[in-house]
Amino acid sequence: MLKKISEFLRKRLLLILFFSFVIGISVAVLSNKAIEYTSTDEFCASCHVHPHVFPSWKLSSHYDNKGGIQVHCVDCHLPPKGDGYLVEKARLGIKDIYGMLTKDSAEFNWEAKRTVEKAQHFTYKASCVKCHANLFPLKLNKEGQDAHLYYTQNEEKLECINCHLHVGHYDPNAVHASNSDFGKGSGINQTVYTEAAKVEKFTNFTEMIPGSTISFSMVAIPGGKFKLGSPENEPYRKADEGPVKEVEVSPFYMAEVEVTWDEFLVFYGQTGGEGRTTDTKSAVATGEVDAISGPTPPYGQPDQNWGLGSRPAITMRYETAETYCKWLSQKTGKKYRLPTEAEWEYACRGGSQTPYFFEGDPKKYSKDRFMNKIFGADTTNIDRYVIYSGNSMAKTQKPDAVKPNPFGLKNMLGNVSEFCSDWYAPDAYSLLTDGTKDPKGPASGTERVIRGGSFKSEPTDVRSAARDFTNDEAWMRTDPQIPKSIWWYSDCNMVGFRVVCEHDETTGK
């Protein structure tokens, strides 16, 4: 009896093992088939309904090339098999399904999602290197060799897409080369000014750039005393915003808006070109800028294809802005320069001492606030005065998108951050004494002060007292040129500048 029972159990176990094996093999085969099917371009297209994604892929060098090789969606947007492929596929698949079920793709700002900042979360360096194993092929030109050499020396800091963002999705407006055509043909069908504005009294005036069709508004800022910095109880205050010091600034003029592309391109057109001097830092420091040396052609498209005209000029380095001011001074016979930090904050506040020059509470605008996470914040008032992350559509906007501050200045708190002439120091205010007149900041430093938030900033970072500073190394990280440009940033599109004009005998003193 026991022998029969044992034989029965053995046969049953073998049967179970057999069916388990068959089921296992079937599951493995079906799972592999499912993975293969869900990795096809057609399946990707069923969820990824971006208006540009598939047409731009078919126009790209990853689809249409001399070798006839086609790179598929999963080749770039998933890591190689063995490097976390299935984990990432599952994670992104869940995310995509959630998005399809809960979001409306028509409401997405697809243009803003085609940036390096966004793309680096959905492309994988390991996938690039798997195909492009040789970074120095025989037909690579000298510029490419220099760029790839720089990459190998800074591999931990760089992504392939920092330079090759559009190889998988073609963008006809993207320029990945020295852009010698940038800025050509602006303002040629209008009357050319022959002389600058004459200013006989301290009042607002319209400056005209001789030899161009361009003019811009300057606002008379009366001198006075104010409290520089923010009090300790101001929401979201940072340590470098204090201690508060009462200082005095003399009267000066400040541009109504940030220097526009229209204005900057006059400078670029009259002074820029191939082969210009590259020793700008030395020239600026010694005052030897001759109004001829100017920017070499940019690498790529400095305006990010957002448009030129009255949008603020961006992606130029501090020395470029300073050189522009010296050139503008020679063209107009006045003393133009970048504002000091004290002048900038005084002009921004327009007589206020609250977080903003308008009525508003940073805590009520903050995304950190629990109720705002659920219901959203009422940003009606801040939207009237500031271009920031909440209303910018992830790019700069024209000046008429906002209302002016009490002095008549626009976009002091947003759109783009602005260079100041001061060296940055976190303890700069502690070195001041109450009553200081026209403070100019530390005597030396490594980075310059920038003030005012940008189109990328949160409401808490566009307060009147908020400070920041340049980050030259990071902002030039992906410039492929050797030597790197001393005129243009490669990785900073949210900083511009605004000019001031001194009030002296040439301007109504």
RAMO-V233319 format. One record per residue. N is the residue number from 1. RES is the residue in one letter. PSI is psi in whole degrees, -180 to 180 (none if undefined). Layout:
[[N/RES/PSI] [N/RES/PSI]]
This chain:
[[1/M/-48] [2/L/-36] [3/K/-41] [4/K/-41] [5/I/-42] [6/S/-42] [7/E/-40] [8/F/-44] [9/L/-38] [10/R/-44] [11/K/-38] [12/R/-41] [13/L/-42] [14/L/-38] [15/L/-42] [16/I/-44] [17/L/-40] [18/F/-50] [19/F/-34] [20/S/-41] [21/F/-44] [22/V/-44] [23/I/-42] [24/G/-46] [25/I/-42] [26/S/-44] [27/V/-43] [28/A/-45] [29/V/-47] [30/L/-38] [31/S/-42] [32/N/-40] [33/K/-40] [34/A/-42] [35/I/-43] [36/E/-44] [37/Y/-44] [38/T/0] [39/S/3] [40/T/155] [41/D/-37] [42/E/-41] [43/F/-42] [44/C/-40] [45/A/-22] [46/S/-25] [47/C/-43] [48/H/91] [49/V/24] [50/H/139] [51/P/-17] [52/H/-13] [53/V/-51] [54/F/-42] [55/P/-41] [56/S/-33] [57/W/-42] [58/K/-15] [59/L/-6] [60/S/167] [61/S/-12] [62/H/-9] [63/Y/-45] [64/D/101] [65/N/169] [66/K/-31] [67/G/-9] [68/G/14] [69/I/134] [70/Q/127] [71/V/127] [72/H/170] [73/C/-51] [74/V/-17] [75/D/-28] [76/C/-37] [77/H/10] [78/L/151] [79/P/165] [80/P/154] [81/K/133] [82/G/-13] [83/D/37] [84/G/23] [85/Y/-53] [86/L/-38] [87/V/-47] [88/E/-37] [89/K/-42] [90/A/-44] [91/R/-50] [92/L/-33] [93/G/-44] [94/I/-42] [95/K/-42] [96/D/-41] [97/I/-43] [98/Y/-43] [99/G/-41] [100/M/-36] [101/L/-27] [102/T/-11] [103/K/157] [104/D/112] [105/S/-21] [106/A/-18] [107/E/-6] [108/F/146] [109/N/85] [110/W/-34] [111/E/-42] [112/A/-22] [113/K/-3] [114/R/39] [115/T/163] [116/V/-41] [117/E/-39] [118/K/-44] [119/A/-29] [120/Q/-15] [121/H/-8] [122/F/10] [123/T/160] [124/Y/125] [125/K/-39] [126/A/-34] [127/S/-38] [128/C/-48] [129/V/-29] [130/K/-42] [131/C/-43] [132/H/67] [133/A/-31] [134/N/108] [135/L/-4] [136/F/62] [137/P/163] [138/L/-34] [139/K/5] [140/L/130] [141/N/176] [142/K/-42] [143/E/-41] [144/G/-39] [145/Q/-44] [146/D/-43] [147/A/-43] [148/H/-31] [149/L/-43] [150/Y/-40] [151/Y/-46] [152/T/-25] [153/Q/-14] [154/N/35] [155/E/-33] [156/E/-18] [157/K/-17] [158/L/151] [159/E/152] [160/C/-37] [161/I/-9] [162/N/-35] [163/C/-29] [164/H/47] [165/L/-34] [166/H/15] [167/V/-27] [168/G/-25] [169/H/101] [170/Y/135] [171/D/112] [172/P/-19] [173/N/-7] [174/A/136] [175/V/117] [176/H/65] [177/A/176] [178/S/123] [179/N/81] [180/S/-14] [181/D/-4] [182/F/131] [183/G/4] [184/K/143] [185/G/22] [186/S/135] [187/G/40] [188/I/-9] [189/N/25] [190/Q/171] [191/T/133] [192/V/132] [193/Y/139] [194/T/-17] [195/E/160] [196/A/171] [197/A/143] [198/K/126] [199/V/116] [200/E/-11] [201/K/164] [202/F/93] [203/T/167] [204/N/146] [205/F/163] [206/T/116] [207/E/141] [208/M/132] [209/I/110] [210/P/142] [211/G/12] [212/S/179] [213/T/8] [214/I/137] [215/S/163] [216/F/159] [217/S/135] [218/M/136] [219/V/131] [220/A/119] [221/I/110] [222/P/144] [223/G/167] [224/G/179] [225/K/150] [226/F/169] [227/K/111] [228/L/128] [229/G/-174] [230/S/146] [231/P/159] [232/E/-24] [233/N/6] [234/E/130] [235/P/136] [236/Y/16] [237/R/143] [238/K/158] [239/A/-31] [240/D/1] [241/E/9] [242/G/179] [243/P/155] [244/V/133] [245/K/137] [246/E/120] [247/V/170] [248/E/139] [249/V/145] [250/S/162] [251/P/145] [252/F/170] [253/Y/143] [254/M/143] [255/A/139] [256/E/-36] [257/V/168] [258/E/154] [259/V/124] [260/T/167] [261/W/-36] [262/D/-45] [263/E/-46] [264/F/-36] [265/L/-19] [266/V/-48] [267/F/-48] [268/Y/-43] [269/G/-34] [270/Q/-19] [271/T/-22] [272/G/168] [273/G/169] [274/E/144] [275/G/11] [276/R/167] [277/T/144] [278/T/-2] [279/D/53] [280/T/-39] [281/K/-44] [282/S/-42] [283/A/-42] [284/V/-44] [285/A/-34] [286/T/-2] [287/G/22] [288/E/12] [289/V/127] [290/D/13] [291/A/13] [292/I/-45] [293/S/127] [294/G/-177] [295/P/138] [296/T/164] [297/P/141] [298/P/160] [299/Y/109] [300/G/-154] [301/Q/99] [302/P/-31] [303/D/4] [304/Q/16] [305/N/23] [306/W/-18] [307/G/153] [308/L/-125] [309/G/-126] [310/S/3] [311/R/154] [312/P/140] [313/A/134] [314/I/173] [315/T/9] [316/M/151] [317/R/168] [318/Y/-45] [319/E/-32] [320/T/-45] [321/A/-41] [322/E/-39] [323/T/-39] [324/Y/-45] [325/C/-41] [326/K/-40] [327/W/-46] [328/L/-35] [329/S/-43] [330/Q/-37] [331/K/-33] [332/T/-15] [333/G/11] [334/K/175] [335/K/91] [336/Y/146] [337/R/178] [338/L/150] [339/P/152] [340/T/164] [341/E/-39] [342/A/-43] [343/E/-42] [344/W/-49] [345/E/-37] [346/Y/-47] [347/A/-38] [348/C/-45] [349/R/-34] [350/G/35] [351/G/-6] [352/S/161] [353/Q/15] [354/T/170] [355/P/-39] [356/Y/164] [357/F/-5] [358/F/171] [359/E/126] [360/G/149] [361/D/118] [362/P/-34] [363/K/-35] [364/K/-19] [365/Y/-16] [366/S/142] [367/K/-16] [368/D/-20] [369/R/131] [370/F/-46] [371/M/-32] [372/N/-33] [373/K/-33] [374/I/-50] [375/F/-12] [376/G/159] [377/A/153] [378/D/101] [379/T/20] [380/T/-45] [381/N/-46] [382/I/-32] [383/D/-24] [384/R/-27] [385/Y/-18] [386/V/136] [387/I/112] [388/Y/-172] [389/S/-28] [390/G/-18] [391/N/6] [392/S/-16] [393/M/30] [394/A/30] [395/K/167] [396/T/157] [397/Q/166] [398/K/156] [399/P/-31] [400/D/4] [401/A/-12] [402/V/165] [403/K/155] [404/P/166] [405/N/-179] [406/P/-26] [407/F/-9] [408/G/16] [409/L/141] [410/K/147] [411/N/33] [412/M/-31] [413/L/-4] [414/G/-162] [415/N/-73] [416/V/148] [417/S/159] [418/E/137] [419/F/139] [420/C/162] [421/S/-16] [422/D/145] [423/W/145] [424/Y/139] [425/A/135] [426/P/-23] [427/D/24] [428/A/-40] [429/Y/-30] [430/S/-18] [431/L/-7] [432/L/156] [433/T/149] [434/D/137] [435/G/-5] [436/T/136] [437/K/131] [438/D/58] [439/P/146] [440/K/9] [441/G/-174] [442/P/156] [443/A/-21] [444/S/172] [445/G/-173] [446/T/-25] [447/E/153] [448/R/155] [449/V/138] [450/I/143] [451/R/157] [452/G/141] [453/G/-173] [454/S/-176] [455/F/-14] [456/K/-11] [457/S/149] [458/E/159] [459/P/-32] [460/T/-18] [461/D/7] [462/V/23] [463/R/155] [464/S/-31] [465/A/-7] [466/A/134] [467/R/155] [468/D/-179] [469/F/161] [470/T/159] [471/N/70] [472/D/-42] [473/E/-48] [474/A/-36] [475/W/-9] [476/M/16] [477/R/-40] [478/T/11] [479/D/117] [480/P/-3] [481/Q/149] [482/I/115] [483/P/165] [484/K/156] [485/S/137] [486/I/3] [487/W/-37] [488/W/139] [489/Y/146] [490/S/-21] [491/D/33] [492/C/112] [493/N/16] [494/M/15] [495/V/135] [496/G/-150] [497/F/162] [498/R/138] [499/V/153] [500/V/157] [501/C/132] [502/E/146] [503/H/104] [504/D/-160] [505/E/-18] [506/T/-9] [507/T/44] [508/G/20] [509/K/none]]
